[in-house]
């Protein structure tokens, strides 16, 4: 081989580039399932000797509804949040300098120099506790209105918004430590609304979380000010358009990484069962299809079909490797199931689902552990002193969370009635 050929180095543009995406489904309290799977994945990486934060292994993290909350928890600058940081390990990132002439001649690698550290990530083992500890605050059973649900939302949004504020504070979405995407839907225009850290419209983490989890009939829409378009957006749960956000995540990754030759998606479901409906000659009119006693068949059929379409298309895309982790629970749990028995059962079933898919998850983990490039991240300082790990502070209840007062305050707020106090009492 001629010396001039030996001296040629492959350009970065021609380098084989692969990108990794984490996608998490929506499903309310069934978010316990992917939270357990994420902790298991993190443990697998540690077993392989990879102690880097889980978020750092991915080039994009996407989620819808409860999956959006998990995605945001993984990608938030944890030391600014009320989440538990995993500070056990400091991950130093080194950059290999260009080879000198003699190093190329002797086939020696270039010297390594310290570029920085990976910012700490959330302790994945604490993600499940977000559901166990705060589920009943967000879905209080005394708020489960029966007849009034025909006219107003099932739950007041104040407990959810208070939880999001105390968890994420006022951190801009643009400060995500890794590219992040959560799905929502703009009700006033009838279009999908993607909240991306790379095109954040000035939204905050807590605002993105509120928008992606505004499930119709459960919570009122999120009315958020779009600081880029300078208008109000009426956003509802992204599950109405993409309960599995994998295809939107793939499209976003193609935009962020145009030179990538291959994309790998790890898609985590919330273990929702495929819905089947037996047509029995009668009862297929309008009432039959929306009958709550039958689980609102038309709504569940649409949701099941939407999920199946994503799985089918994702498996057919040539430059996409799609690993879907899905299983069913022992019984069907509602989005707002918060009883101790339901939570314990979902956690146990998540362990079983992991066991059924351990080989696929382990194979994906090996790909993540082999990665050595972290150009998708903004590195931290070269010298880091880990802070002592602290448990998040308890989210205090306000007097409006009192079961006897909740509906009263909701009524006042809904109709913009001011409460005044006299010597005889409150008016």
Beta strands, then each sheet from edge to edge (+ up, - down):
strand 1: 18-24
strand 2: 60-64
strand 3: 85-86
strand 4: 92-96
strand 5: 112-117
strand 6: 121-122
strand 7: 180-186
strand 8: 191-196
strand 9: 222-226
strand 10: 231-237
strand 11: 262-268
strand 12: 320-325
sheet 1: 8+ 7- 2- 1- 11- 12-
sheet 2: 3+ 6-
sheet 3: 4+ 5-
sheet 4: 8+ 7- 10+ 9-
end
